[in-house]
């Protein structure tokens, strides 16, 4: 009796041809550069020394440990990562309301999602005008309500990173809202109706029924949000360029400056791999922590 062969167990060679273009792209533009960066991390490779590779061992890693600019970049990156939970917390109630029967629901969903798909440079210039210390409408409103000395936002070292964080939260709310909408529409209506029959108030229904059921969506947004935030470059480069001083110099900006302004490719590679280690650590902590609060 012949064994029935299913599609799962068939390995036709033509299948490899379909994935070959993607694998070539991943190999050429991801794996090979990553391998080259790993090798350069142990060298003093620079555009200034005519591309010579001199092995320096762990000197670049030792330099990282004593580099105040690197320590500052790590600190600013950690502050910037707070935009992820902030945007998620703000997006959930918006998604919950837009999942109900409200007027102009489709229009409101579109308006909230637009910032995520708009050009980043255009967004940066608009917010630079809004945050202008003397002529910006934000400080104009603050003066009207009695704040005589409003913050300088992007013009001051103490507030620049928070101004960038506000822009990032504003951009990500729309994306998080759309993903939450998809999760909320999968919540069984029977459970919501059962909670109402049992006399549960709206807040109790949200707290003990809706939020646990969309916890996988929250976990997804945390993972994707941290990855997106930690490699943010365009908005910061277009608005402050890492300044004033080094007040908005997150790791992605510091890597760019080290590699393409100071031409220290070996040291920039070491910073890049340190950034990779930080991303992996954050993902690991999220993966371990999700066992306590994510309900599948």
PAKOL-96114 format. One record per residue (C-alpha): residue in three letters; x negated, y negated, z negated. Coordinates in Angstrom, 1 decimal, always signed. Last residue first. Layout:
PAKOL-96114
<nulo: ala; east: X; north: Y; up: Z>
...
This chain:
PAKOL-96114
<nulo: unk; east: +3.3; north: -33.0; up: -25.2>
<nulo: unk; east: +3.1; north: -35.1; up: -28.3>
<nulo: unk; east: +0.1; north: -37.3; up: -28.7>
<nulo: unk; east: -0.6; north: -38.5; up: -32.2>
<nulo: unk; east: -3.0; north: -36.3; up: -34.0>
<nulo: unk; east: -4.5; north: -34.4; up: -31.0>
<nulo: unk; east: -5.1; north: -37.8; up: -29.4>
<nulo: unk; east: -7.9; north: -38.6; up: -31.8>
<nulo: unk; east: -10.4; north: -36.0; up: -30.3>
<nulo: unk; east: -9.8; north: -37.2; up: -26.7>
<nulo: unk; east: -9.9; north: -40.8; up: -27.7>
<nulo: unk; east: -13.2; north: -40.3; up: -29.5>
<nulo: unk; east: -14.6; north: -38.4; up: -26.6>
<nulo: unk; east: -13.5; north: -41.1; up: -24.1>
<nulo: unk; east: -15.2; north: -43.8; up: -26.3>
<nulo: unk; east: -18.4; north: -41.8; up: -26.5>
<nulo: unk; east: -18.4; north: -41.1; up: -22.7>
<nulo: unk; east: -17.9; north: -44.8; up: -22.0>
<nulo: unk; east: -20.8; north: -45.7; up: -24.4>
<nulo: unk; east: -23.1; north: -43.1; up: -22.8>
<nulo: unk; east: -22.3; north: -44.5; up: -19.3>
<nulo: unk; east: -23.1; north: -48.0; up: -20.6>
<nulo: unk; east: -26.4; north: -46.7; up: -21.9>
<nulo: unk; east: -27.0; north: -45.2; up: -18.4>
<nulo: unk; east: -26.4; north: -48.6; up: -16.9>
<nulo: unk; east: -28.7; north: -50.3; up: -19.4>
<nulo: unk; east: -31.5; north: -47.9; up: -18.4>
<nulo: unk; east: -30.8; north: -48.5; up: -14.7>
<nulo: unk; east: -31.1; north: -52.2; up: -15.3>
<nulo: unk; east: -34.5; north: -51.7; up: -16.9>
<nulo: unk; east: -35.7; north: -49.8; up: -13.9>
<nulo: unk; east: -34.2; north: -52.3; up: -11.5>
<nulo: unk; east: -35.8; north: -55.3; up: -13.0>
<nulo: unk; east: -35.0; north: -57.8; up: -10.1>
<nulo: unk; east: -34.4; north: -60.7; up: -12.5>
<nulo: unk; east: -31.3; north: -61.9; up: -10.7>
<nulo: unk; east: -30.2; north: -58.8; up: -9.0>
<nulo: unk; east: -30.9; north: -56.0; up: -11.5>
<nulo: unk; east: -31.0; north: -57.8; up: -14.8>
<nulo: unk; east: -28.2; north: -60.1; up: -13.9>
<nulo: unk; east: -25.9; north: -57.3; up: -12.6>
<nulo: unk; east: -26.6; north: -55.1; up: -15.7>
<nulo: unk; east: -25.9; north: -58.1; up: -18.0>
<nulo: unk; east: -22.6; north: -58.7; up: -16.2>
<nulo: unk; east: -21.5; north: -55.1; up: -16.5>
<nulo: unk; east: -22.6; north: -55.0; up: -20.2>
<nulo: unk; east: -20.6; north: -58.1; up: -21.2>
<nulo: unk; east: -22.1; north: -61.6; up: -20.9>
<nulo: unk; east: -19.2; north: -63.7; up: -21.9>
<nulo: unk; east: -21.0; north: -65.8; up: -24.7>
<nulo: unk; east: -24.4; north: -65.4; up: -23.1>
<nulo: unk; east: -25.0; north: -69.2; up: -22.7>
<nulo: unk; east: -21.7; north: -70.5; up: -21.4>
<nulo: unk; east: -21.7; north: -68.1; up: -19.7>
<nulo: unk; east: -21.5; north: -64.6; up: -18.2>
<nulo: unk; east: -20.7; north: -65.9; up: -14.7>
<nulo: unk; east: -18.0; north: -68.1; up: -16.3>
<nulo: unk; east: -14.9; north: -67.8; up: -14.1>
<nulo: unk; east: -15.8; north: -65.8; up: -11.0>
<nulo: unk; east: -18.3; north: -63.5; up: -12.7>
<nulo: unk; east: -15.9; north: -62.8; up: -15.5>
<nulo: unk; east: -13.0; north: -62.0; up: -13.3>
<nulo: unk; east: -15.1; north: -59.9; up: -10.9>
<nulo: unk; east: -16.9; north: -57.7; up: -13.4>
<nulo: unk; east: -14.8; north: -55.4; up: -15.5>
<nulo: unk; east: -16.6; north: -52.1; up: -16.0>
<nulo: unk; east: -15.6; north: -51.7; up: -19.7>
<nulo: unk; east: -12.1; north: -52.9; up: -19.1>
<nulo: unk; east: -11.2; north: -50.4; up: -16.3>
<nulo: unk; east: -12.6; north: -47.4; up: -18.2>
<nulo: unk; east: -10.9; north: -48.5; up: -21.4>
<nulo: unk; east: -7.6; north: -49.1; up: -19.6>
<nulo: unk; east: -7.7; north: -45.7; up: -17.8>
<nulo: unk; east: -8.1; north: -43.8; up: -21.1>
<nulo: unk; east: -5.7; north: -46.0; up: -23.1>
<nulo: unk; east: -3.1; north: -45.9; up: -20.4>
<nulo: unk; east: -3.2; north: -42.1; up: -20.2>
<nulo: unk; east: -2.9; north: -41.9; up: -24.0>
<nulo: unk; east: +0.1; north: -44.2; up: -23.9>
<nulo: unk; east: +1.7; north: -42.1; up: -21.2>
<nulo: unk; east: +1.2; north: -38.9; up: -23.3>
<nulo: unk; east: +2.8; north: -40.8; up: -26.2>
<nulo: unk; east: +6.0; north: -41.4; up: -24.2>
<nulo: unk; east: +8.0; north: -38.8; up: -26.2>
<nulo: unk; east: +6.5; north: -40.0; up: -29.5>
<nulo: unk; east: +7.5; north: -43.6; up: -28.8>
<nulo: unk; east: +11.0; north: -42.8; up: -27.6>
<nulo: unk; east: +12.2; north: -40.6; up: -30.5>
<nulo: unk; east: +10.9; north: -41.6; up: -33.9>
<nulo: unk; east: +10.1; north: -45.3; up: -33.5>
<nulo: unk; east: +12.4; north: -46.2; up: -30.6>
<nulo: unk; east: +15.4; north: -44.3; up: -32.2>
<nulo: unk; east: +14.6; north: -45.7; up: -35.6>
<nulo: unk; east: +14.4; north: -49.3; up: -34.1>
<nulo: unk; east: +17.8; north: -48.8; up: -32.4>
<nulo: unk; east: +19.5; north: -47.5; up: -35.6>
<nulo: unk; east: +20.1; north: -43.8; up: -36.1>
<nulo: unk; east: +23.7; north: -42.9; up: -36.9>
<nulo: unk; east: +23.5; north: -39.2; up: -36.0>
<nulo: unk; east: +25.5; north: -39.9; up: -32.9>
<nulo: unk; east: +23.0; north: -42.5; up: -31.8>
<nulo: unk; east: +20.1; north: -40.0; up: -32.3>
<nulo: unk; east: +22.0; north: -37.4; up: -30.2>
<nulo: unk; east: +22.5; north: -39.9; up: -27.4>
<nulo: unk; east: +18.8; north: -40.6; up: -27.3>
<nulo: unk; east: +18.0; north: -36.9; up: -27.3>
<nulo: unk; east: +20.5; north: -36.2; up: -24.6>
<nulo: unk; east: +19.0; north: -39.0; up: -22.4>
<nulo: unk; east: +15.8; north: -37.0; up: -22.0>
<nulo: unk; east: +12.8; north: -39.4; up: -21.8>
<nulo: unk; east: +11.6; north: -39.1; up: -18.2>
<nulo: unk; east: +12.7; north: -42.6; up: -17.3>
<nulo: unk; east: +10.6; north: -43.9; up: -20.2>
<nulo: unk; east: +7.4; north: -42.5; up: -18.7>
<nulo: unk; east: +7.9; north: -44.1; up: -15.3>
<nulo: unk; east: +8.7; north: -47.4; up: -17.0>
<nulo: unk; east: +5.6; north: -47.0; up: -19.1>
<nulo: unk; east: +3.5; north: -46.7; up: -15.9>
<nulo: unk; east: +5.1; north: -49.9; up: -14.5>
<nulo: unk; east: +4.6; north: -51.8; up: -17.8>
<nulo: unk; east: +1.0; north: -50.8; up: -18.0>
<nulo: unk; east: +0.3; north: -52.2; up: -14.6>
<nulo: unk; east: +2.1; north: -55.4; up: -15.3>
<nulo: unk; east: +0.5; north: -56.0; up: -18.7>
<nulo: unk; east: -3.0; north: -55.5; up: -17.2>
<nulo: unk; east: -3.3; north: -58.9; up: -15.6>
<nulo: unk; east: -2.1; north: -60.9; up: -18.5>
<nulo: unk; east: -4.3; north: -58.9; up: -20.9>
<nulo: unk; east: -7.4; north: -59.6; up: -18.7>
<nulo: unk; east: -6.6; north: -63.3; up: -18.6>
<nulo: unk; east: -6.3; north: -63.4; up: -22.4>
<nulo: unk; east: -9.6; north: -61.6; up: -22.7>
<nulo: unk; east: -11.3; north: -64.1; up: -20.5>
<nulo: unk; east: -10.1; north: -66.9; up: -22.8>
<nulo: unk; east: -11.2; north: -64.8; up: -25.8>
<nulo: unk; east: -14.7; north: -64.4; up: -24.4>
<nulo: unk; east: -15.0; north: -68.2; up: -23.9>
<nulo: unk; east: -13.9; north: -69.2; up: -27.4>
<nulo: unk; east: -17.1; north: -69.6; up: -29.5>
<nulo: unk; east: -19.4; north: -70.3; up: -26.5>
<nulo: unk; east: -17.3; north: -73.3; up: -25.5>
<nulo: unk; east: -16.4; north: -74.4; up: -21.9>
<nulo: unk; east: -14.2; north: -71.3; up: -21.2>
<nulo: unk; east: -11.8; north: -72.2; up: -24.0>
<nulo: unk; east: -12.6; north: -75.8; up: -25.1>
<nulo: unk; east: -10.3; north: -75.3; up: -28.1>
<nulo: unk; east: -7.6; north: -77.9; up: -28.9>
<nulo: unk; east: -8.7; north: -80.9; up: -31.0>
<nulo: unk; east: -5.6; north: -83.0; up: -31.8>
<nulo: unk; east: -3.2; north: -80.1; up: -32.2>
<nulo: unk; east: +0.2; north: -81.8; up: -32.8>
<nulo: unk; east: +2.7; north: -80.0; up: -30.5>
<nulo: unk; east: +2.0; north: -82.3; up: -27.6>
<nulo: unk; east: -1.8; north: -81.7; up: -27.9>
<nulo: unk; east: -1.3; north: -77.9; up: -27.6>
<nulo: unk; east: +0.9; north: -78.5; up: -24.5>
<nulo: unk; east: -1.9; north: -80.5; up: -22.9>
<nulo: unk; east: -4.4; north: -77.9; up: -23.9>
<nulo: unk; east: -2.5; north: -75.3; up: -21.9>
<nulo: unk; east: -1.8; north: -77.8; up: -19.0>
<nulo: unk; east: -5.6; north: -78.3; up: -18.3>
<nulo: unk; east: -6.9; north: -81.8; up: -18.0>
<nulo: unk; east: -9.3; north: -82.1; up: -20.9>
<nulo: unk; east: -10.5; north: -78.5; up: -21.8>
<nulo: unk; east: -9.5; north: -76.9; up: -18.5>
<nulo: unk; east: -7.9; north: -73.6; up: -19.4>
<nulo: unk; east: -5.1; north: -73.8; up: -16.8>
<nulo: unk; east: -7.5; north: -74.9; up: -14.1>
<nulo: unk; east: -9.9; north: -72.0; up: -14.9>
<nulo: unk; east: -6.8; north: -69.8; up: -15.0>
<nulo: unk; east: -6.0; north: -70.7; up: -11.4>
<nulo: unk; east: -9.6; north: -70.2; up: -10.3>
<nulo: unk; east: -9.8; north: -66.7; up: -11.9>
<nulo: unk; east: -6.5; north: -65.5; up: -10.4>
<nulo: unk; east: -7.7; north: -66.5; up: -6.9>
<nulo: unk; east: -10.9; north: -64.6; up: -7.5>
<nulo: unk; east: -9.0; north: -61.5; up: -8.7>
<nulo: unk; east: -6.7; north: -61.3; up: -5.6>
<nulo: unk; east: -3.3; north: -60.3; up: -6.7>
<nulo: unk; east: -2.3; north: -56.7; up: -7.3>
<nulo: unk; east: -2.3; north: -56.7; up: -11.1>
<nulo: unk; east: -0.8; north: -60.2; up: -11.3>
<nulo: unk; east: +2.2; north: -59.1; up: -9.2>
<nulo: unk; east: +3.4; north: -56.4; up: -11.6>
<nulo: unk; east: +5.3; north: -58.7; up: -14.0>
<nulo: unk; east: +7.0; north: -60.5; up: -11.1>
<nulo: unk; east: +8.0; north: -57.2; up: -9.4>
<nulo: unk; east: +9.5; north: -55.8; up: -12.5>
<nulo: unk; east: +11.5; north: -59.0; up: -13.0>
<nulo: unk; east: +12.8; north: -58.9; up: -9.5>
<nulo: unk; east: +13.9; north: -55.3; up: -9.9>
<nulo: unk; east: +15.7; north: -56.0; up: -13.2>
<nulo: unk; east: +17.5; north: -59.1; up: -11.9>
<nulo: unk; east: +20.2; north: -58.8; up: -14.6>
<nulo: unk; east: +19.6; north: -56.2; up: -17.3>
<nulo: unk; east: +20.8; north: -52.6; up: -17.7>
<nulo: unk; east: +17.9; north: -51.0; up: -19.7>
<nulo: unk; east: +14.5; north: -49.9; up: -18.4>
<nulo: unk; east: +13.5; north: -53.5; up: -18.1>
<nulo: unk; east: +13.8; north: -53.9; up: -21.9>
<nulo: unk; east: +11.7; north: -50.8; up: -22.6>
<nulo: unk; east: +9.1; north: -51.8; up: -20.1>
<nulo: unk; east: +8.8; north: -55.3; up: -21.7>
<nulo: unk; east: +8.7; north: -53.7; up: -25.2>
<nulo: unk; east: +5.8; north: -51.3; up: -24.0>
<nulo: unk; east: +3.7; north: -53.9; up: -22.1>
<nulo: unk; east: +2.8; north: -56.0; up: -25.1>
<nulo: unk; east: +1.4; north: -53.1; up: -27.1>
<nulo: unk; east: -0.4; north: -51.7; up: -24.1>
<nulo: unk; east: -1.9; north: -55.1; up: -23.2>
<nulo: unk; east: -3.2; north: -55.5; up: -26.8>
<nulo: unk; east: -4.5; north: -51.9; up: -26.9>
<nulo: unk; east: -6.6; north: -52.6; up: -23.8>
<nulo: unk; east: -7.6; north: -56.2; up: -24.5>
<nulo: unk; east: -9.6; north: -55.0; up: -27.5>
<nulo: unk; east: -12.1; north: -53.7; up: -25.1>
<nulo: unk; east: -13.3; north: -57.3; up: -24.6>
<nulo: unk; east: -14.5; north: -57.4; up: -28.2>
<nulo: unk; east: -16.5; north: -54.2; up: -27.7>
<nulo: unk; east: -18.0; north: -55.6; up: -24.5>
<nulo: unk; east: -19.0; north: -58.8; up: -26.3>
<nulo: unk; east: -20.8; north: -56.8; up: -28.9>
<nulo: unk; east: -22.6; north: -54.6; up: -26.4>
<nulo: unk; east: -23.6; north: -57.6; up: -24.4>
<nulo: unk; east: -25.0; north: -59.3; up: -27.6>
<nulo: unk; east: -27.0; north: -56.2; up: -28.4>
<nulo: unk; east: -28.4; north: -56.2; up: -24.9>
<nulo: unk; east: -29.3; north: -59.9; up: -25.1>
<nulo: unk; east: -31.0; north: -59.2; up: -28.5>
<nulo: unk; east: -33.3; north: -56.6; up: -26.9>
<nulo: unk; east: -35.0; north: -54.5; up: -29.5>
<nulo: unk; east: -33.2; north: -51.2; up: -29.0>
<nulo: unk; east: -33.1; north: -51.8; up: -25.2>
<nulo: unk; east: -36.9; north: -52.1; up: -25.1>
<nulo: unk; east: -37.2; north: -48.7; up: -26.6>
<nulo: unk; east: -35.0; north: -47.3; up: -23.8>
<nulo: unk; east: -37.1; north: -49.1; up: -21.2>
<nulo: unk; east: -40.3; north: -47.8; up: -22.7>
<nulo: unk; east: -39.1; north: -44.2; up: -22.7>
<nulo: unk; east: -41.5; north: -42.9; up: -20.1>
<nulo: unk; east: -43.2; north: -45.6; up: -18.1>
<nulo: unk; east: -43.6; north: -43.9; up: -14.7>
<nulo: unk; east: -44.8; north: -46.4; up: -12.1>
<nulo: unk; east: -42.6; north: -46.5; up: -9.0>
<nulo: unk; east: -43.7; north: -49.1; up: -6.5>
<nulo: unk; east: -41.0; north: -51.0; up: -4.7>
<nulo: unk; east: -43.0; north: -54.0; up: -3.7>
<nulo: unk; east: -43.8; north: -55.0; up: -7.3>
<nulo: unk; east: -41.2; north: -57.8; up: -7.3>
<nulo: unk; east: -38.3; north: -55.6; up: -6.2>
<nulo: unk; east: -38.8; north: -53.8; up: -9.5>
<nulo: unk; east: -39.3; north: -50.2; up: -10.6>
<nulo: unk; east: -40.8; north: -50.1; up: -14.1>
<nulo: unk; east: -40.0; north: -46.4; up: -14.4>
<nulo: unk; east: -38.1; north: -44.0; up: -16.7>
<nulo: unk; east: -34.7; north: -45.5; up: -15.8>
<nulo: unk; east: -35.7; north: -45.3; up: -12.2>
<nulo: unk; east: -35.1; north: -41.5; up: -12.2>
<nulo: unk; east: -31.6; north: -41.8; up: -13.7>
<nulo: unk; east: -30.8; north: -44.6; up: -11.2>
<nulo: unk; east: -31.8; north: -42.3; up: -8.3>
<nulo: unk; east: -29.6; north: -39.5; up: -9.6>
<nulo: unk; east: -26.7; north: -41.9; up: -10.0>
<nulo: unk; east: -27.3; north: -43.3; up: -6.5>
<nulo: unk; east: -27.3; north: -39.7; up: -5.1>
<nulo: unk; east: -24.1; north: -38.6; up: -7.0>
<nulo: unk; east: -22.0; north: -41.7; up: -6.3>
<nulo: unk; east: -22.2; north: -43.1; up: -2.8>
<nulo: unk; east: -23.8; north: -40.3; up: -0.8>
<nulo: unk; east: -22.4; north: -37.3; up: -2.7>
<nulo: unk; east: -19.0; north: -38.8; up: -3.2>
<nulo: unk; east: -18.7; north: -39.8; up: +0.4>
<nulo: unk; east: -20.0; north: -36.4; up: +1.6>
<nulo: unk; east: -17.5; north: -34.6; up: -0.7>
<nulo: unk; east: -14.6; north: -36.7; up: +0.7>
<nulo: unk; east: -15.6; north: -36.0; up: +4.3>
<nulo: unk; east: -16.0; north: -32.3; up: +3.6>
<nulo: unk; east: -12.6; north: -31.8; up: +1.9>
<nulo: unk; east: -10.8; north: -30.9; up: +5.1>
<nulo: unk; east: -13.7; north: -28.9; up: +6.5>
<nulo: unk; east: -13.8; north: -26.8; up: +3.3>
<nulo: unk; east: -10.2; north: -25.7; up: +3.9>
<nulo: unk; east: -11.2; north: -24.4; up: +7.4>
<nulo: unk; east: -13.2; north: -21.7; up: +5.6>
<nulo: unk; east: -10.1; north: -19.9; up: +4.4>
<nulo: unk; east: -10.2; north: -18.9; up: +0.7>
<nulo: unk; east: -6.9; north: -17.1; up: +0.1>
<nulo: unk; east: -6.2; north: -16.3; up: -3.6>
<nulo: unk; east: -3.8; north: -19.1; up: -4.3>
<nulo: unk; east: -2.1; north: -18.8; up: -0.9>
<nulo: unk; east: -0.9; north: -15.3; up: -1.9>
<nulo: unk; east: -2.2; north: -12.0; up: -0.6>
<nulo: unk; east: +0.1; north: -9.0; up: -0.9>
<nulo: unk; east: -1.9; north: -5.9; up: -1.6>
<nulo: unk; east: -1.5; north: -3.3; up: +1.1>
<nulo: unk; east: +0.0; north: +0.0; up: +0.0>
